Amino acid sequence: MHKPNHPTRRLRRRQIMGILAIAAMWPAQALAQSSPTTEYIRAGGRLIAVLHMPPAYFTDLSGQPYANDANLLHDEGISSGCQASPPLFCPASGLTRDEMAVFIVASVYAALQGPGQVAPVGGWPSLPQYFTDVPPSNPYYHWIEQMKYLNITGGCQASPPMYCPTSPTTNGEMAVFTMAAREYVLTGNALTAFPYPTTPQCFPDVASTDVYFKFVQGLAQLNVIPYGGWGACPSSTQFLEGNAITRIQAAPYAVRGILGDQSY
């Protein structure tokens, strides 16, 4: 089974041509698209600007710093939240590894294929079970298998291969998953080596010898990691790589790191 090719990107709208000049920095054509409620501009498969903020869909995000990111996840068809009526996002709740798989994989396919296109064209590929703790009966099975299929993760244990689906996703793990997914969107290979600054050290608790160092440094440079303020590097705020990430903290990773928008 071949991995999905990046779709041909054509210019479909000609509004706000001045913003499209940004696309000259990208190797692919620019694409201005509209989802049902939000107009945005892509270049090379990445969002580079959101022209109209998504409406406030979730009712529990008042005062939340990343409410726009969470609402854009809904607008892109990536997350319907934690409750349908009234629509809630549950911003302070943790994100288990199975839930995180949906965030990551859906963001990858939305970045490649457009809003709402959060699974492979033609349906999920028929893949043999890889992780011994994620049987085909698991409701997250296809999302988790895609995490392995796209080389975004090898799981939580090598032998026997396990994914630990109900374990909380940590800040460190989210950095790895986001950068791998970002590279898949950009290059078609999640294992592509990516540039990252070795100095300054962005977070006092993530030293150069840390296994997460290059992922954290790379995402901080791209203003993906919100801790300590956008672009605040070095930051006096600790990254706390072993702490469980919350749903609202995960939203900017998906939006700014994978979909690619950093305009707000």
C-alpha positions as CSV (number, residue, x, y, z in Angstrom):
1,M,0.0,0.0,0.0
2,H,1.5,3.3,-1.1
3,K,1.4,6.2,1.2
4,P,-1.0,9.0,0.0
5,N,0.6,11.5,-2.4
6,H,0.4,15.2,-1.7
7,P,-2.5,16.5,-3.7
8,T,-2.0,18.9,-6.6
9,R,-2.5,22.4,-5.3
10,R,-4.1,24.9,-7.6
11,L,-5.0,28.5,-7.1
12,R,-8.8,28.5,-6.6
13,R,-9.4,32.0,-5.3
14,R,-7.8,35.4,-6.0
15,Q,-8.7,37.4,-3.0
16,I,-6.2,39.3,-1.0
17,M,-3.4,39.0,-3.5
18,G,-0.9,40.9,-1.3
19,I,-0.9,38.1,1.3
20,L,-0.1,35.6,-1.4
21,A,3.3,37.2,-1.9
22,I,4.3,35.4,1.2
23,A,4.0,32.2,-0.9
24,A,7.1,33.1,-2.9
25,M,9.1,31.6,-0.1
26,W,7.5,28.2,-0.7
27,P,8.3,25.7,-3.4
28,A,4.7,24.8,-4.2
29,Q,1.9,26.9,-5.6
30,A,-0.2,29.0,-3.1
31,L,-3.7,28.1,-2.5
32,A,-6.4,30.3,-0.9
33,Q,-9.2,28.1,0.4
34,S,-12.3,28.5,2.4
35,S,-13.8,26.0,4.7
36,P,-17.5,26.6,5.6
37,T,-16.7,29.4,8.1
38,T,-13.0,30.4,7.7
39,E,-11.0,31.7,4.8
40,Y,-7.3,30.9,4.9
41,I,-4.3,30.7,2.7
42,R,-2.0,27.7,2.1
43,A,1.4,27.5,0.5
44,G,3.2,24.3,0.0
45,G,0.6,22.4,2.0
46,R,0.9,24.6,5.1
47,L,-1.5,27.2,6.4
48,I,0.3,30.6,6.3
49,A,-2.6,32.9,7.2
50,V,-6.1,32.7,8.6
51,L,-8.0,35.6,7.1
52,H,-11.1,35.3,9.2
53,M,-11.0,33.7,12.7
54,P,-13.3,30.7,13.2
55,P,-16.4,31.5,15.2
56,A,-16.6,30.5,18.8
57,Y,-18.0,26.9,18.4
58,F,-17.1,25.5,21.8
59,T,-18.9,27.0,24.8
60,D,-16.3,26.4,27.4
61,L,-13.3,28.3,26.0
62,S,-14.0,31.8,27.3
63,G,-10.8,33.3,28.5
64,Q,-8.7,30.4,27.2
65,P,-5.5,31.6,25.6
66,Y,-5.7,29.1,22.7
67,A,-9.4,29.3,22.0
68,N,-8.8,30.2,18.4
69,D,-6.7,27.1,17.9
70,A,-9.3,24.9,19.4
71,N,-12.1,26.4,17.3
72,L,-10.0,26.1,14.2
73,L,-9.6,22.4,14.9
74,H,-13.3,22.1,14.8
75,D,-13.5,24.2,11.6
76,E,-11.0,21.9,9.9
77,G,-13.0,18.8,11.0
78,I,-10.2,17.6,13.2
79,S,-11.9,17.7,16.6
80,S,-15.6,17.8,17.6
81,G,-14.6,18.3,21.2
82,C,-15.5,16.2,24.2
83,Q,-19.3,16.8,24.2
84,A,-21.8,17.5,21.4
85,S,-24.6,19.4,23.2
86,P,-23.7,21.9,24.3
87,P,-20.4,21.7,22.4
88,L,-17.6,21.5,24.8
89,F,-13.8,21.2,24.3
90,C,-12.9,20.3,27.9
91,P,-9.7,22.4,27.8
92,A,-8.3,21.4,31.1
93,S,-8.7,17.6,30.5
94,G,-5.7,15.5,29.7
95,L,-5.2,14.0,26.3
96,T,-4.6,10.3,26.2
97,R,-2.4,8.7,23.6
98,D,-5.3,7.3,21.7
99,E,-7.1,10.7,21.6
100,M,-3.8,12.3,20.6
101,A,-3.5,10.0,17.6
102,V,-6.7,11.5,16.2
103,F,-5.4,15.0,16.8
104,I,-2.1,14.2,15.0
105,V,-3.3,12.0,12.1
106,A,-6.4,14.1,11.3
107,S,-4.2,17.2,11.3
108,V,-1.8,15.6,8.8
109,Y,-4.5,14.7,6.3
110,A,-6.3,18.0,6.7
111,A,-3.0,19.7,5.9
112,L,-2.5,17.6,2.8
113,Q,-6.1,17.3,1.5
114,G,-8.0,20.2,2.9
115,P,-10.7,20.9,5.6
116,G,-12.7,17.9,6.6
117,Q,-10.4,15.5,4.7
118,V,-9.0,13.9,7.8
119,A,-8.5,10.3,6.6
120,P,-6.8,8.8,3.5
121,V,-8.6,9.2,0.2
122,G,-10.3,5.9,-0.5
123,G,-10.6,5.0,3.2
124,W,-8.3,3.5,5.7
125,P,-5.7,1.1,4.3
126,S,-5.9,-2.5,5.4
127,L,-3.0,-2.9,7.8
128,P,-2.1,-5.8,10.0
129,Q,-2.2,-5.2,13.7
130,Y,1.1,-3.9,14.8
131,F,0.6,-2.9,18.5
132,T,-0.3,-5.8,20.7
133,D,-2.4,-3.6,23.0
134,V,-4.5,-2.0,20.2
135,P,-6.7,-4.7,18.6
136,P,-8.8,-3.9,15.5
137,S,-11.9,-3.7,17.8
138,N,-10.4,-0.6,19.4
139,P,-12.3,2.5,18.2
140,Y,-9.0,4.3,17.7
141,Y,-7.4,1.4,15.9
142,H,-7.0,3.1,12.4
143,W,-5.8,6.4,13.9
144,I,-3.2,4.6,16.0
145,E,-2.0,2.3,13.2
146,Q,-1.6,5.4,11.0
147,M,0.8,6.8,13.7
148,K,3.0,3.8,13.0
149,Y,2.3,3.6,9.2
150,L,3.4,7.2,8.8
151,N,6.5,6.6,11.0
152,I,5.3,9.2,13.5
153,T,5.9,6.8,16.4
154,G,7.0,3.3,17.2
155,G,4.9,3.2,20.3
156,C,5.7,3.1,24.0
157,Q,7.5,-0.3,24.0
158,A,9.5,-2.0,21.3
159,S,9.2,-5.7,22.3
160,P,6.4,-6.7,22.2
161,P,5.3,-3.6,20.4
162,M,2.9,-1.6,22.5
163,Y,1.2,1.8,22.1
164,C,-0.1,2.4,25.7
165,P,-3.3,4.0,24.3
166,T,-4.9,5.1,27.6
167,S,-1.7,6.6,29.0
168,P,-1.6,10.4,29.2
169,T,0.3,12.2,26.4
170,T,3.2,14.1,27.9
171,N,4.6,17.5,26.8
172,G,7.7,15.7,25.5
173,E,5.8,13.1,23.5
174,M,3.7,15.8,21.9
175,A,6.8,17.6,20.7
176,V,8.1,14.5,19.0
177,F,4.7,13.6,17.4
178,T,4.2,17.1,16.2
179,M,7.6,17.5,14.6
180,A,7.4,14.1,12.9
181,A,3.9,14.9,11.6
182,R,5.1,18.3,10.4
183,E,8.0,16.7,8.5
184,Y,5.6,14.2,6.9
185,V,3.4,17.0,5.7
186,L,6.4,19.0,4.3
187,T,8.4,16.1,2.8
188,G,6.4,13.0,2.8
189,N,8.8,11.4,5.3
190,A,8.3,11.8,9.1
191,L,11.9,10.7,9.6
192,T,13.4,13.6,7.7
193,A,16.1,15.4,9.6
194,F,15.0,18.9,10.5
195,P,17.0,22.0,11.4
196,Y,16.9,23.2,15.0
197,P,18.9,25.8,16.9
198,T,21.4,24.4,19.4
199,T,21.7,27.8,21.2
200,P,20.2,29.4,23.1
201,Q,18.7,26.7,25.1
202,C,15.0,27.6,25.1
203,F,13.8,26.0,28.3
204,P,15.9,25.6,31.5
205,D,14.8,22.0,32.0
206,V,15.5,20.8,28.5
207,A,19.3,20.6,28.1
208,S,21.2,19.7,25.0
209,T,21.6,16.1,26.3
210,D,17.9,15.6,26.7
211,V,16.2,13.2,24.3
212,Y,13.6,15.8,23.5
213,F,16.0,18.6,23.0
214,K,16.0,18.9,19.2
215,F,12.2,18.5,19.0
216,V,11.6,21.2,21.7
217,Q,14.1,23.6,20.2
218,G,12.8,23.1,16.7
219,L,9.2,23.8,17.7
220,A,10.1,26.7,19.9
221,Q,11.9,28.3,17.0
222,L,8.8,27.9,14.9
223,N,6.6,29.5,17.6
224,V,4.7,26.3,18.0
225,I,5.3,25.7,21.7
226,P,3.2,28.2,23.7
227,Y,5.0,27.9,27.0
228,G,6.7,31.2,28.0
229,G,5.2,33.2,25.2
230,W,5.6,33.0,21.5
231,G,9.2,33.4,20.4
232,A,10.4,33.8,24.0
233,C,13.7,31.9,23.8
234,P,15.4,31.5,26.1
235,S,12.4,31.3,28.4
236,S,12.4,31.3,32.2
237,T,9.4,29.0,32.1
238,Q,10.0,25.3,32.4
239,F,8.8,22.9,29.7
240,L,8.0,20.1,32.1
241,E,8.5,17.3,29.5
242,G,7.1,14.6,31.7
243,N,3.9,16.4,32.6
244,A,0.6,15.4,30.9
245,I,-0.5,17.9,28.2
246,T,-4.0,19.2,28.4
247,R,-6.4,19.4,25.4
248,I,-6.1,23.2,25.1
249,Q,-2.3,23.0,25.3
250,A,-2.3,20.4,22.5
251,A,-4.4,22.6,20.2
252,P,-1.6,25.0,19.1
253,Y,0.7,22.1,18.4
254,A,-1.8,20.7,15.9
255,V,-2.7,24.1,14.3
256,R,0.7,25.8,14.3
257,G,2.9,22.8,14.0
258,I,1.1,20.5,11.6
259,L,-1.5,22.6,9.8
260,G,1.1,25.4,9.9
261,D,-0.8,28.5,10.8
262,Q,1.1,30.9,13.0
263,S,-0.9,34.1,12.2
264,Y,-2.5,34.6,15.6
